[in-house]
Amino acid sequence: TGTSASTVVRMFAKLGYDSLAEVRREARTEVTSRLQTAAQRAPATIGAQRSLAECVDDALLHDQHNLAATRQGLDMATFEAMARTLSEAPGRVFVMAEKNSAPVAGYLATHLNMCRPQVHELGSGTAFAVDRLLWIDPQDVLLVFTIRRYSSGALLAAQHFHAQGAKVLALTDSAVAPIVPHAHHTLVVSTGNASPFDSYTAAFFACNALVSAVAQLRHAEVSAALERRDVLWKQVQSDPWGGLLR
């Protein structure tokens, strides 16, 4: 509009923004939150005039916002219910995340397995998931992570667990995500990014918080399990697999 840069900066400062970079981050977040695919988000997030240093700073700014927004929006009653369900469930805990989200499931299942028995990744392959779904009962729990573009596999798994009387816990990016009506408890994480791709930083934060809470609730069992784990590691390091296989 022909307005000078200094005037723009002063205007946004009066509106409470710390910097013009913060304004740009919020604008990108508002735009990209309405776009489902990475291809649709690319024109709004890939700036031809950005330096590589600005790419670094933008990524940091977005993830700082994601962490703060996720923490501020976290309902502690819901978080406690999820942590206690994961800690006290008498059956199995299945963890599921599909497509690009699969590393979240792997990370969460690995660490929950050190806190309690009977933790399994449900898997994203249709045949594999169907085989696991055969024996679901009301004592089991599904913890599913699903973000846009929402996976039909995650939704079908949640519907099946719910129909069997099992608990469904969801991590997602929107309070109106398709998974929400089929979950007993839901945590919402922010996934905005300076690139066309969703950020999983806040998702890993939520996973870390859940694992920390489960470990706290099961502190005696976790301490004993980690001691056994150290013994196993020493056996493997001194005689790789031989001592365990004899």
Phi, psi and omega in degrees: 000004181086003178286140182290153181300320181295324178294318179298314181298317180296321180299313181291329176297320178292333177279355175104005179277142180285331184199167176293330177299324178293322177297314180297319179300315182294321179296315178299318181298317180297318181290309187289338179295341180264359184248131190277324190248159177298323179297321179290327183278340186305312182299331182275343186247335180265103181265122182296337183265359181284138172279166178293328176296323177292327176300316178298311183295321178296318179298317178298315182298316180296316183289326173299318177295317180302315181295314182295316181295320179294317179294317181295326181272358184285123177272116187293329178295318177294315180300316180295320179298319179293316180297318181290324176298314179295327182282322192254351183304126182284343181262213182268153174248118178257133179247133184221135170206136187250162175055232184295344182275355185306322178301332178296317179296317180299316180297313183292317180296319180302316185277326174295327180298335177274356180253334182203158178281170172063045174255130184224145167278130181288329179090151183256349176287134187302311183296318180297314181295319180298318179299319179292329183287348183301325192244027179289135176226173187298344179277350183275165180225139171247125171249113188239136177248122182214129178228170180304144346290125190292136184277134176291329179297316179297319180294317180295321178297316179297318179298319181293313178302315181298318181294331179276001180085010179273158180281142176238124177245135185236139165246124183211178186255005182206141178291347179246021176297151183302334183288334191302314181297343183257004180252143176284326178217142183224134169248136180255130179243149178272140186231016181299151183210161177275357178244176178291350188257147180294146175268137179255009183302312181291330177295316178293326174300313179297320178297315178301317181296318179295316179297317179300318181292318178296318178298323178293316181292333182243040191302320181293313181295321181293317179300316179294320180295320181290328174294317176298322179297319178298321179296316179298319179298318180296322178296317181294319182290326181278330181210078187313110175067336184301310182295330181281332185270339181288000000 
